[in-house]
Amino acid sequence: MEQQNKLKGEGRLTPLLALATLIAAFGSSFQYGYNVAAINSPAQLMKEFYNETHYDRTSDYLSDFSLTLLWSLSVSMFPFGGFIGSLMVGFLVNQLGRKGTLLLNNVFSIVPAILMGSSEAARSFEMIILSRLLVGICAGLSSNVVPMYLGELAPKNLRGALGVVPQLFITVGILVAQIFGLRNVLATKEGWPILLGVTGIPAGLQLLVLPFCPESPRYLLVQKKDPEAARKALKRLRGWDSVDAEMEEIQQEAEAEKAAGFISVVKLFKMRSLRWQLISIIVLMGGQQLSGVNAIYYYADQIYRSAGVGENDVQYVTAGTGAVNVVITMVAVFVVELLGRRVLLLLGFSVCFSACCVLTAALVLQNTVTWMPYLSITCVILYVVGHALGPSPIPSLLITEIFLQSSRSSAFMVGGSVHWLSNFAVGLLFPFIQEGLEAYSFIIFAVICLLTTIYISLVVPETKGKTFMEINQSFAKMNKVSEVHPEKEELKELPPPILER
């Protein structure tokens, strides 16, 4: 069986590959999810701290506007930092490598963990705001570098499953933050600095373990021009010495890209051969964040209360929703190689579209029909299930798969920027949309889900079980070029992308 796998170019989940996957995802992706949710539960306690600190300094309390502004800064610095982190990806992964960037990224976790943990003792809310910016940079880097690193480590038959693992750890981080943030755990006057400071623990563990894991073989061969180091890394990862077939496939990629060299973000937007790949990533990353996932969580507590859930019990129901998110993402890890990326994306966005439509009707009628609030809760859970199946985990995986080595880092910069700017826009605008449209605000998200679903069905191909070169050849036909690069001659009389399947 092992010999057959070698001949097919397929690999197995070796202990080293599993360790690299777990430590990269736990040390980085977990922190992203944790910091998304950690600030929600102690919000009122932190606002009181801001007010008390200002009073100690000036003998005067903050005005409502000033307090709201400081809190908005505390919340919004995280996605803004994520945007900055995304802009740093290209330079760092090309200079330091994938593993080197992840190791450096721990600085942006450990330093803010110390600052947030000691902010109450130092009587400084400025430390919290600065820390949210730094930990946002950490999240921006990790959300792009971890999928890239794991996608390049994994054999093609495991690339989908390992590519979903970072999203799994993001959901685990959210759930852990929700549990730690319960009012009888760390969401207390004395406990909230500890709640915020816990984020440094995974970073410390990654600093200890990740140096023993290999660098990306593709980075070593294509960018560092070190075939011996690449071969050695592949042998360690695959657990056998016969890696000639995979080395040859990486070498073919290197030869194909030799003429293009490094592709910057500016060049990426100009290249005809990457047109549909780039459009697809922008649509998928935008659809992921603009489809209403943050709004659903924002609205969830109100929906639970309207269904009769007690004020003190809402926190437990919210944590239960987080647990559903973890379970479904875990399911996605196991089915992504069975059903494929395209099916999960179509299924996920379709479920989100349906949930938004029904939720709109349920919210409009919740005061006239007694059982409507329970339908609203069902819609929230169904939305979470749909998003966890496809829209959450698959777009980052696809960036790794549909771009080759020379353009991958720039593609992640674009995808990450769209992700974080969309996240920031929803967080900034949704309260105003909700105030103006009330229950009908979810119609906007339903339309976005529908349009994204249509785009996927018409343009995005299946990438399951294909090499990076095979995937790019399919896009070359869509882009009407003969090879991966626009320097080559155009294909004659190609059918439009919709007919390629």
C-alpha positions in Angstrom: 0.0 0.0 0.0 2.8 2.4 0.9 4.5 1.7 -2.4 1.3 2.4 -4.3 0.9 5.7 -2.5 4.5 6.6 -3.5 3.7 5.8 -7.2 0.5 7.9 -7.0 2.3 10.8 -5.4 0.0 10.5 -2.4 1.2 10.8 1.2 0.0 9.8 4.7 -0.4 11.8 7.8 3.0 11.2 9.4 3.7 12.2 13.1 5.9 15.1 11.9 3.3 16.4 9.5 0.6 16.1 12.2 2.8 17.9 14.7 3.6 20.8 12.3 -0.1 21.1 11.5 -1.2 21.2 15.1 1.5 23.5 16.4 1.1 26.0 13.5 -2.7 26.0 13.9 -2.7 26.1 17.7 0.1 28.6 18.1 -1.4 31.0 15.5 -4.9 30.3 14.4 -6.2 29.6 17.9 -5.0 33.1 18.9 -6.9 34.7 16.1 -10.2 33.1 17.2 -9.5 33.7 20.9 -8.9 37.4 20.4 -12.0 37.8 18.3 -14.2 36.7 21.2 -12.2 37.4 24.4 -13.1 41.1 24.5 -16.9 40.6 24.3 -17.7 39.1 27.7 -15.8 41.5 29.9 -16.8 44.6 27.9 -18.8 46.3 30.7 -16.1 45.6 33.2 -13.4 47.1 30.9 -15.5 50.2 30.3 -15.8 50.7 34.0 -12.0 50.3 34.2 -11.6 53.0 31.5 -13.8 55.3 33.4 -12.2 54.7 36.8 -8.7 55.2 35.3 -9.7 58.5 33.7 -11.2 59.6 37.0 -8.0 58.7 38.9 -6.0 60.9 36.4 -8.4 63.9 36.1 -10.9 63.6 38.9 -13.6 63.5 36.2 -15.4 60.7 34.5 -15.4 60.2 30.8 -18.3 61.5 28.8 -20.5 59.0 27.1 -19.1 60.0 23.7 -15.5 59.7 24.9 -16.1 56.3 26.5 -17.8 55.0 23.3 -14.9 56.3 21.3 -12.3 54.6 23.4 -14.2 51.3 23.4 -14.7 51.6 19.6 -11.0 52.0 19.3 -10.4 49.0 21.5 -12.6 46.8 19.3 -11.7 48.2 15.8 -7.9 48.1 16.4 -8.1 44.4 16.0 -9.3 44.3 12.4 -7.2 47.3 11.6 -4.1 45.4 12.9 -5.3 42.4 10.9 -5.2 44.5 7.7 -1.7 45.7 8.5 -0.6 42.1 9.2 -2.0 41.1 5.8 0.1 43.8 4.1 3.2 42.4 5.8 2.7 38.8 4.5 4.4 39.1 1.1 7.7 40.6 2.4 8.0 38.4 5.4 7.2 35.0 3.9 9.6 35.7 1.0 12.4 36.9 3.3 12.0 34.7 6.3 10.1 31.7 4.9 6.8 30.4 6.1 8.1 28.9 9.3 10.3 31.9 10.0 7.4 34.3 9.7 5.3 32.2 12.1 8.1 32.3 14.6 8.5 36.0 14.3 4.7 36.5 14.5 4.8 35.2 18.1 6.3 38.6 19.1 3.0 40.2 18.1 1.2 37.8 20.5 3.5 37.6 23.6 4.1 41.3 23.9 0.4 42.3 23.8 -0.4 39.4 26.1 1.9 40.9 28.7 0.6 44.4 28.1 -3.1 43.4 28.4 -2.4 41.2 31.4 -0.7 44.0 33.3 -2.9 46.9 32.0 -5.2 46.9 35.1 -2.2 46.9 37.5 -0.6 49.7 35.4 -3.9 51.6 35.3 -3.5 52.2 31.6 -6.3 51.6 29.0 -3.8 52.8 26.3 -2.0 49.6 26.8 -5.1 47.7 25.9 -5.7 49.7 22.7 -2.1 49.3 21.6 -2.2 45.6 22.4 -5.4 45.1 20.3 -3.5 46.6 17.4 -0.5 44.3 17.9 -2.6 41.2 18.4 -4.5 42.2 15.3 -1.2 42.2 13.3 -0.6 38.7 14.7 -4.1 37.5 13.5 -3.5 39.1 10.1 -0.3 37.3 9.6 -1.4 34.0 11.0 -4.7 33.9 9.0 -2.6 34.1 5.8 0.7 32.3 6.6 -0.7 29.2 8.4 -2.9 28.1 5.4 0.0 28.8 3.1 2.5 26.9 5.2 0.2 23.8 5.7 -0.9 23.9 2.1 2.7 23.6 1.0 3.6 20.9 3.5 0.7 18.6 2.7 0.6 16.0 0.0 -2.2 16.7 -2.5 -4.5 14.0 -1.1 -4.4 15.6 2.3 -4.1 19.3 1.3 -7.9 20.0 1.8 -8.1 18.4 5.2 -5.0 20.0 6.6 -6.0 23.3 4.9 -9.2 23.4 7.0 -7.4 22.7 10.3 -6.5 26.4 10.8 -10.2 27.4 10.6 -10.9 24.6 13.1 -8.5 26.1 15.6 -10.0 29.5 15.0 -13.4 28.2 16.1 -11.8 26.4 19.0 -10.2 29.7 20.1 -13.6 31.4 19.9 -15.2 28.7 22.0 -12.4 28.7 24.6 -12.7 32.5 24.9 -16.5 32.2 25.4 -16.0 29.6 28.1 -13.3 31.6 29.9 -15.5 34.6 29.5 -18.4 33.2 31.5 -19.2 35.4 34.4 -18.4 32.7 36.9 -15.0 32.0 35.3 -12.8 35.0 34.2 -15.3 37.7 33.3 -14.9 39.3 36.7 -13.4 42.5 38.0 -10.2 40.6 39.0 -10.2 38.0 36.2 -10.6 40.0 32.9 -6.8 40.9 32.6 -6.0 37.2 32.9 -8.7 36.5 30.2 -7.0 38.9 27.8 -3.4 37.7 28.7 -4.0 34.0 28.1 -3.4 34.6 24.4 0.4 34.5 25.0 0.4 30.8 26.1 -0.1 29.2 22.7 2.6 31.6 21.3 5.1 30.4 23.9 4.4 26.8 23.1 4.8 27.4 19.3 8.2 29.1 20.0 9.3 26.0 21.8 8.1 23.4 19.3 7.9 24.9 15.8 11.7 25.2 15.3 11.8 21.3 15.2 9.4 21.3 12.2 10.6 21.6 8.6 10.3 24.7 6.4 8.1 24.5 3.3 9.9 22.3 0.7 8.3 24.4 -2.0 9.8 27.6 -0.5 13.2 25.9 -0.1 13.3 24.7 -3.7 11.5 27.4 -5.7 12.6 30.5 -3.8 15.7 29.5 -1.9 17.0 27.4 -4.8 18.1 24.7 -2.3 17.1 21.3 -3.7 18.9 19.3 -1.1 17.2 21.1 1.8 13.8 20.7 0.0 14.5 16.9 -0.5 15.5 16.5 3.1 12.3 18.3 4.3 10.1 16.2 2.0 11.7 13.0 3.3 11.0 14.0 6.9 7.4 15.0 6.1 6.5 11.9 4.0 8.2 9.3 6.1 10.0 7.7 3.2 13.1 8.3 1.0 11.4 8.1 -2.4 10.3 11.6 -3.0 11.5 12.0 -6.6 8.0 12.3 -8.1 7.0 15.2 -5.8 10.4 16.8 -6.2 9.9 16.7 -10.0 6.4 18.3 -9.7 7.8 21.1 -7.6 10.7 21.5 -10.1 8.2 21.8 -12.9 6.5 24.5 -11.0 9.8 26.3 -10.5 10.6 26.0 -14.3 7.2 27.3 -15.3 7.6 30.3 -13.1 11.2 31.1 -13.9 10.3 33.6 -16.6 7.9 35.5 -14.4 10.0 35.8 -11.3 8.4 37.2 -8.1 5.0 38.6 -8.8 4.1 41.7 -6.7 0.6 42.8 -5.8 0.7 45.4 -8.5 1.9 42.9 -11.1 -0.7 40.4 -9.9 -3.5 42.9 -10.9 -1.9 43.4 -14.3 -1.4 39.7 -15.3 -4.0 38.3 -17.6 -3.0 34.8 -16.8 -4.1 35.3 -13.2 -7.2 37.3 -13.8 -9.9 34.8 -12.8 -7.8 33.5 -9.9 -7.6 37.0 -8.5 -11.3 37.8 -9.1 -12.3 34.5 -7.5 -10.2 35.2 -4.3 -11.7 38.7 -4.0 -15.2 37.4 -4.4 -14.7 34.5 -2.0 -12.9 36.5 0.8 -15.4 39.4 0.4 -18.3 37.0 0.4 -17.0 35.2 3.5 -17.0 38.4 5.6 -19.9 40.3 3.9 -22.3 37.4 4.1 -23.3 38.4 7.6 -21.4 36.0 9.9 -20.4 38.8 12.3 -23.8 40.3 12.2 -25.4 36.9 13.1 -23.2 36.8 16.2 -24.0 40.4 16.9 -27.7 39.7 16.7 -27.7 36.3 18.4 -28.0 37.5 22.0 -31.0 39.6 21.1 -32.6 36.7 19.3 -32.0 34.4 22.3 -33.5 36.9 24.7 -36.6 37.3 22.5 -37.1 33.5 22.6 -37.2 33.7 26.4 -33.6 32.7 27.3 -32.8 34.3 30.7 -30.2 37.1 30.8 -27.8 35.0 32.8 -28.3 32.0 30.5 -27.6 33.8 27.2 -23.9 33.4 27.7 -24.2 29.6 27.9 -26.4 29.5 24.8 -23.8 31.6 23.0 -21.0 29.2 24.1 -23.3 26.4 22.8 -23.4 28.1 19.4 -19.6 28.3 19.5 -19.5 24.5 20.2 -21.7 23.9 17.1 -19.3 25.9 15.1 -16.3 23.8 16.3 -18.2 20.5 15.6 -19.2 21.4 12.0 -15.7 22.7 11.2 -14.4 19.4 12.4 -16.8 17.7 10.0 -15.5 19.9 7.2 -11.9 18.6 7.9 -13.1 15.0 7.2 -15.4 15.7 4.2 -13.4 18.3 2.2 -11.4 15.5 0.5 -14.6 13.4 0.0 -17.0 16.1 -1.3 -14.5 18.6 -2.7 -14.0 22.3 -2.1 -16.6 23.5 -4.7 -19.5 21.4 -3.2 -18.8 22.7 0.3 -18.7 26.3 -0.8 -22.0 26.0 -2.8 -23.7 24.1 0.1 -22.4 26.5 2.7 -23.4 29.7 1.0 -26.8 28.3 0.0 -27.5 27.4 3.6 -26.5 30.9 4.7 -28.7 32.4 2.0 -31.7 30.4 3.1 -31.1 31.0 6.8 -30.9 34.8 6.2 -34.2 34.8 4.2 -36.1 32.8 6.8 -34.5 34.8 9.7 -35.7 38.0 8.1 -39.3 36.7 8.1 -39.0 35.3 11.6 -37.7 38.6 13.0 -40.5 40.6 11.3 -43.2 38.2 12.7 -41.6 37.4 16.1 -44.1 39.6 18.0 -47.1 38.3 16.2 -46.5 34.5 16.2 -45.5 32.9 19.4 -43.2 30.3 18.0 -41.3 32.6 15.7 -38.5 33.4 18.2 -37.6 29.6 18.2 -37.5 29.7 14.4 -35.0 32.6 14.7 -32.8 30.5 17.0 -32.9 27.6 14.4 -31.9 30.0 11.7 -29.0 31.3 13.7 -27.8 27.7 14.3 -28.3 26.8 10.6 -26.4 29.8 9.5 -23.5 28.9 11.7 -23.6 25.3 10.3 -23.6 26.6 6.7 -20.8 29.1 7.2 -18.6 26.5 9.1 -19.0 24.0 6.3 -17.6 26.1 3.4 -17.5 29.9 3.6 -15.3 30.0 6.7 -12.6 27.4 5.9 -12.4 27.0 2.1 -11.4 30.5 0.7 -8.0 30.5 2.4 -7.4 26.9 1.3 -8.2 27.9 -2.3 -5.6 30.8 -2.3 -2.9 28.2 -1.7 -4.2 25.9 -4.4 -5.0 28.2 -7.3 -1.8 30.3 -7.1 1.7 29.1 -7.8 4.7 29.9 -5.6 5.8 33.2 -7.3 2.3 34.8 -6.9 1.0 33.0 -3.7 2.3 35.4 -1.2 0.9 38.4 -3.1 -2.4 36.6 -3.5 -2.6 36.1 0.3 -1.9 39.8 0.8 -4.8 40.7 -1.5 -7.1 38.0 0.0 -6.1 39.0 3.6 -6.7 42.7 2.9 -10.2 42.0 1.5 -10.9 39.8 4.5 -9.9 42.3 7.1 -11.3 45.4 5.4 -14.7 43.6 4.9 -14.6 42.5 8.6 -13.9 46.1 9.6 -16.7 47.5 7.3 -19.3 45.1 8.7 -18.3 45.9 12.3 -18.4 49.6 11.6 -21.6 49.8 9.4 -23.8 47.0 10.7 -25.1 48.8 13.8 -26.3 51.7 11.5 -27.7 49.2 9.0 -29.5 47.4 11.8 -30.9 50.6 13.2 -32.1 51.8 9.8 -33.5 48.5 8.4 -34.0 46.5 11.6 -35.0 42.9 10.7 -34.7 43.6 7.0 -30.9 44.1 7.4 -30.4 40.4 6.8 -31.8 40.7 3.2 -28.5 42.5 2.3 -26.5 39.5 3.5 -28.9 37.1 1.8 -28.2 38.9 -1.6 -24.5 38.7 -1.0 -24.7 35.0 -0.2 -26.8 34.4 -3.4 -24.4 36.4 -5.7 -21.4 34.5 -4.2 -23.1 31.2 -4.8 -23.9 32.1 -8.4 -20.3 33.1 -9.0 -18.9 29.9 -7.5 -21.2 27.8 -9.7 -20.2 29.6 -12.9 -16.5 30.1 -12.4 -14.7 28.3 -9.5 -13.4 24.9 -10.5 -12.9 21.8 -8.3 -9.3 21.5 -7.0 -9.6 18.3 -5.1 -6.8 15.8 -5.8 -5.0 18.1 -8.4 -1.5 19.3 -8.4 -0.9 23.1 -8.3 0.2 22.9 -12.0 -3.0 21.1 -13.0 -5.1 23.6 -11.2 -3.4 26.5 -12.9 -3.7 24.9 -16.3 -7.5 24.8 -15.9 -7.4 28.6 -15.1 -5.0 29.2 -18.0 -7.9 28.1 -20.3 -10.3 30.4 -18.5 -7.9 33.3 -18.9 -7.3 32.4 -22.6 -3.6 32.0 -22.3 -1.6 28.9 -23.4 0.4 28.6 -20.2 0.4 29.9 -16.6 1.9 33.3 -17.7 0.7 36.0 -19.9 4.0 36.2 -21.8 2.8 33.1 -23.7 0.6 33.3 -26.8 -3.2 33.4 -26.4 -5.3 30.3 -27.0 -7.6 30.5 -30.0 -11.4 30.3 -29.8 -11.6 29.1 -26.2 -15.1 28.7 -24.8 -15.9 31.1 -21.9 -15.2 30.0 -18.3 -18.8 28.9 -17.7 -18.5 26.1 -20.3 -15.1 24.8 -19.0 -16.7 22.2 -16.8 
